[in-house]
């Protein structure tokens, strides 16, 4: 009894405390990198990077900066290259990066530069509502980690790279000639990573926020400020701290509440779960937006910026009873629309094989959601009766290093297989060049319905996943134990995700039906 009581206290100490008046950091313990956050009236909106996942550039909405919910996406798919369809390469870790979100004269605007083809183009999109639909305004040359900025005099700028700026035409369709300006020169300390531009205007001053990573120091947030948008600019470090046993906190933006207080939304690398979001006070001191508490640290616990709101989520269960997929789902690369359905068997999601694939990393229509810390669990129930010989279906911890539970039909027999799989990518095209697969367990399967479950532990020093299966949904058997989840910016450049998949190694036409995805966050 005493041990149970102590374990309960430990669990309560980890609780994010979204209920009540306080919360615990990270405010979003999930992969939400490169954020931009704005306020429109009493509503906050955030956009984040999802790279090769479709639909892309998710829009999240909140009333209090703590409880967030996905309300839409800026685009359903990208079609600039066949690589978005996993043809002639892939866009793993590329695609949409670091979108800038703005609200100006009654319209929402977004700017993003797909990174699958450096030197390619930048999109500017607009919408009457953040939820969409979004329409294309223009396509400009490539601007890395850029921010769109509308000034008070209606002039429009793009700030990008390491302190470069251009002015746009009034219709946002072109760059004005001879408008390029370098806002500042790097000092000796800023020879490393310096990017992630976000521009704020406050009390008639211009503030450019950037992530900085000097050699041998913590990743951090710096700010350049000027009285004129073209400079001269001064620099100050506004956040430089580790947090919760992990590395530095850097890249994001600041936003004000309706009552005039300011807060920072800055991400931190957290290993296998990806890049998580922290929320901290922003105190204006001598004209600088200083982030963190009075000691300059990210608070472990603090009062919510706005009280009275509950119930946000960016990972969710789905019983597939609706006419559309839940907004927290994203496909791995562009989906094959005719190869999935919510209508052909009511209350189930059907995943069909549409082309042959050699491995999971080339399989079309893998459907995924984020994982969350400190721990989480996902379960699916799958009808496999219509799989064909050569089909491979199942549930995975999807990453460059993946843990996989697969049902495999071969030679008229069905097996359930637990494996670990590590993908190698060609550096330029990100084409899949090899998959190192190690089967942990392989067992005959004689049922047409199978239950698959993944649990994940993202507490400090863990990043471990367990993969289990059942034939009745009650008695569970381990297929893969203590799989180490890893974050690798050279390949996926994202946190670990739940993935539901079905692909064919021989002939297309087979399918599976998924009854539900049940999700539970473990505190």
N, C-alpha and C positions, 0 to 999 in steps of 0.2 A: 504493500500500500504506500509506504514511504517513497519507494522508487518511482511508482506511478505518479505521485504528487510532484516529485522533483522534475520528472519528464514533462508534466503539464506546465510547470513554471517555465521550463526552458522553451517550450513551444509558444507560450504567451509572450516571452521576451522577444521572439522573432516576429511577432504579429505586426504587419504594417500599420495597423490601427487606422484603417480607412473609415471605420465607424467612429462616431464621436467627433470631437473638435481637433484632434491631432492626427498626424500620420508619421510614418517612419520612412526614411530614405533607404534605398532608392525608391522614389515615388512610383516609377514604373520599372519593375525588376524583370525586364524583357528587352529584346533587341529593338531599340528605337534610336538609331544613330542620326547624326547630322540634323538636329531639329531646327525648325523655325516655328516660332509661336507668335501669334498676334491676338489682340483683343478687339472685338467689334461689339460695342455696347456692353452687355453683361456676359457675353459669350467669349470663350477662348478657343482658338483653333490652332492645331499643330499639324505639320507635315514632317515626314521622316523618310529616310532612304530605304528602299527595298530592292534596288538593283535588278536582278534577273527575274524577280517575282512579278506575276501579272494577276489582276490589275495592279498598276503601280502608282507610287506617290500617294499613300493613304492620307486622308484627311481625318483627323480626330478632333473631337469636340469635348469641351469641359465647361463647367460653371465655376470650378474652384481651383483649377490647376492640379488637382489631385486625382479625381475620378474622371477618366477619359474613356471615350467610346468612339469606335470607328464609324464614320457617317458617310464616307464616300471615297472615291479615288479620282485622281486627276485624269488618268487615261486607262482604257481597258487593256491595251496592248501597244507594243511598239513594232514597227514594220520596216525600219530603215535597212535592216540587214537580215539575210536568211538565218543568221546565228540566233536570232530571237526565237526561231523555230527549231533550234538545235540542228541546223544544217550548215555545213562548212565551218563548224566550230560551235562554240557556246558563248553566252554572255555571263557565265558564272562570275560573280564579284564585280560585274561591270554594269551596263544598263544605267538606270536613273540614279543620280547622286545628288545629295545636298540641295534639294529644292528650296527656293526662296518663295515665301508666301506673303502677299500684301493685300490690303484693302484700301481702295482709293475711289472716292466719289461714287460710292454705291456699288462698286464691283470688286470682286476678288480677282487677284492676278497671281500667277505662279510662273516662275522661271526655273528651268532645269536643263542640264546639259548631259545627255547620255554619254557614258564613258566607255562604251564599247568600241568607239572609233575616235581616239584622240585626234584632235584637229577637225572633228566633225561639227555638228551644229548644236545650237541652243534653242530650246522651245520657249516661247511665251504663250501662256494659255490664260483664258479669262472665264469667269462664271458669274451669274447673278447671285447664286447661292453657293456656299462652300461645298455643300453636298453634291453639287453638279446639276446639270451636265456642264462640262468644261469644253470650250471651243478654242481652236488654234487662232492666235493673233498673228504670230510671225515666227520665222525661223532665222536665226542669226548665226554668226560664226561661233565657235566653241569658246565658252568662258568657264574656267575651272572654279568650282566652289563659289559660285557667284551669288550676289544679292541684288535684287531689284530695289530701287529707291526712288520714291516720288517726293520731290521737295515741295516746300510751301508755295513756291512760285510756279508750280506745275511743270518744272523741268524734271526729266526722268534720266536716271543714271543706272549703270551696271558697274558694281565694284566687284573685283574678282582677283584670282591669283594671289599674289603677295603684295597687295596694295596698289593695284592698277585700276583705272576707272575710264569709262567712256560714257558719252552722253547719247541718248537715243532720240530719234525723231518723235514728234508729238503723238504719232499713231503707233509707235513702238515697233515699226516695221524695218527700221534701218538704224545704223550707227552714224551719227553726224561726223562729217569729215573733219579731220584734225582735232578731234575732241579727246584723244587719248592723253591721259595724265598719269604719271607715277606719283602717288600720294606721299610716299616716304621711301627712304633708303634703309635697308636693314642695318641695324647696329651689329656690333661684334657678337652679341649674345644671341642674335636671331639668325644664325646661319643654318639651323636645322629646319624642321617642319614649321611652316607658318602659313596657314590657310583658313578656310571655313569662314568667309566674310559674312558679317551681319552688321547692317548700318541702322543706327537709331539717332533720331534728332530729339534733343531735350534741352529746354531753356535756350534755344537758338544756337546750340552747339551740336556739332556732328561727332558721333561716336562710332568707330569701327571696331567691332569685337572679332577676335581671331583666336584660334588655337595655336599655341606655341609649344615647341618641344626642343629646348636647347640640349645639346649633347651633355649627357651625364646628369641631367636634372629631370624633375617631374614634368610630365605633360601638364599644361596650365592654360589659363585664359588671360589674354592680354587685351588692352584697349588702347586705341589711338584716337586722340580727340583734336578737334580744330574748330576755330571760329568761322572758317570759310570751308566749303566742301572740298576745295582744291588744296587746302593746307595753308600754312605749315602745320604738321601734326606732331603732337607730343605722345609719348608712350608711357603706359603704366601697367604693371602686372596687377590684375584685379582678383585672381584666384590661383593659388598655388598650394595645393594640399593633397595628400593621399586620403583615402577614405575607406574605412571598414576592412583594412588589411590588403586592399588592392592598390593599384597605381594611382597616378594623378587624375584629376578631373578637368576636362577641357573640351570645348567646342559646343556652342549653343548660342543662346541669345538671352535678352532680358525683356520683360513685359510688365506693364503696370496693371493694377486692379482699378475698378471703378472709383475707389476712394483715394486713389493717388499713391498707394504704396507700390514698390517695385520688387520683382523677384527674378531670379535667374533660373533657366532651364538648361542644364549642362550635362552632357553624358560622360560616362566612365566605362572603360573596358572592364568586363567582368568574366573573362574566360569563356567557358563553353556556352553560357546563356547569351553571350554577345555583348552589346554595348547598351548599358542601362541608363535610365534618366534620373538625375538628381534635381531636386528643387530646393533652392536656398534663398535667404533674404538678399536683397540688393539695397545697400545703404549708400546714399549719395554723400560722399565726403570730399570736401574741397573741389567739388565739380567732377568727381570720378565715381563711377558705379562699382563700388567695392562689394564683392560677392562673399557670402558665407556669414557665420556668426561674428561676434565681436573679436574673436581670435582668428578669423579668416578661414574657419573650417566649415565643411558641409555638416549641418546638424544631423544627428542620428534621428532625432524626433523633434517636431515643431508643430505649432498650430497651423491649421489649414489657412491659406490666404483668404478664403471666403467660406463662411460657415453655413451649414444647413443642407448640404447636398451629399448624396450617397450613390452607390450603385454603378460605378463605371467598370468597364472591362474591355480588354483588347484581345483576349482569348476566350472562346466560348464554346459550349456544347452545341450540338446540332442533331436533331432527330430527322432531318431531311423531309419534313412534312410540308415545307413551304414551296412556293413557285420559283424561288430563287435561292441561291446559296447565301448563307450568312456572310456578312461583310468582313468577318475576320479571316475568311479563307482566301488563300492566294495560290495560283498555279505556279509550278516550276517552269519558267519560260512561257511562251504563248500557248494557250490551250488549243486542242483540236476540238472545236465546238460540237461537231457531230458525234464525238466519241464519248460523250457523257450526257446524262439525263436525270432529271428529277420527276419526269412525267411518265416514263415507260413502266415504272412500278411504283405506285404511289407510296410515299413514306420511306422510300429507299433512294439512295443515289447509285445510279448505274455507271460503272466505268468500263468502257469497251477498249479492246486493243485495236489500234488504228494503223499501226505500222510495226515492223519488227525492230527490235532494239537489242543490242548486245548486252546491255547492263542497265542497272537502275539509273545511272547518271545520264543516260541518253533516252530514258523512258518518257514519252510525252504524257501529259495529264497527271503528273503527280500533284496531289492536292495537299496543301500544307497550312499549318498555323504555327505561331510562335510557341515556345516554351517559356515558363516563368519561374523565377526563384521566389522564396528559397527552395521550394520544391513543387513538383506538379505531377499529375497523372492523367493520361489519356487512354481511353478504351474504345475499341471498335468491335462491332459484330458484323461478320461478313458471310454472305451466301456465295459459295464457290462452285455451285453445281453446274454452272455453264462455262467454266473454264475449258479451254482446248489444250491439246497436247502441245507442250512448249511454252505455255503461259506461266507467268510468274507474277504473283500478286501478294500484297501484304501491307505491313505497317512498319515504319522506320523512324529512327532518330536520324534525321536527314542533315548531313553536313559533308564536308570534304572527306572526313573520316566518319563513316556511318555505321550504325548498328541496325541490323535488318532482321525482321521476322518475315519469311516468305513462304507462301504456299506454292509449290512447284508441281506441275503436271508433266510427267515424262513417262513414255512407254506404257501408257494406260494406267499408271499408278500415281497416287498423290502423296506428297511429302510435305511436312512442315520443317523448315530449316532456319536455324539461328546462325547468323554470320556477322562478321565485321568486314567492311569494305572501304578501301581507301583509293580515291581517284587521283590520277596524275593528269595534268593539263599542259598542253603546248603553250609556251609563254605568250605568244602573240595572238593567236586565234582562240586560245582557251579551248581548243578541241580536246576531247577526251582521248588520251593516248594509251592509258592502261588503267585497270582496276585490280588492285591487290585484294583478293577475296580469301578469307579464311573461315571455313565452316566450323562452327562450334558444336552444333548438334543437328542431327538429321533423323527424323522419325517418320514412320508411315502414318498417314492420316486417313481415317475411314468415315469421316463425317462430312456433310455438305455445308454445315454451318460451323464457323470457328470464331472464337473470341480472342482478341489480341490486346495486350495492355503494356503500356510503357510508363515507368515511373522515373523521375529525374530528381537528383539532389544537387543543387547549385550552391550549397553553403561553402564557406571558405575552406579550400583544400580538398574539396570533393569533386564536383563535376562528374558524377557517376549516374549511369542509367541502368535500369533493370528491364529486361524484356521477357514477358510471360505470355503463355497461351492457355486456353481452356476450351473444352468441347461442350461444356454445359453452363459456362458463366459463373460457376461457383468454385470449383476446384481448379487452382492455378498451378502451372508448372513453369519453371524458369528455363528459358531458351538461351539467353545471353545474360551473364551476371557481371556487374561492376564494370560496365563499358565506360571508358574514360572519354568524355566529350571534350572536344578541343575547338578552339577558335583559330582560324588560319586566314589571314588577310590575303595571302597569295592565291587562294583558290576561291572558296565561297564568299569570304568577307562578310559573313553574317553569323548570327547565333544559331544554335541547334534548333531544329523544328520537328514537330510531328509531321509525318508524311504518309499518305495513303496512296498506293500505287497499283497499277496493273499493266503489264506489258507482255508482248509476245516475242519469243525468240524464233518462231517458225512461221505460223500463219495467223493473220489477223482474223478477228470475228468473234473471239471469245469475250466473256464479260464476267464481272462480279457485281453483286449488289451489296451496298453498305447500308445497314439498318440505322446506325447511329454512331456519333462520336460523342463520348461522354468525357467531360473535362472537369478536373478538380484541382484547385490550387492547394498545396500542402504547406501550412504555416509552421 
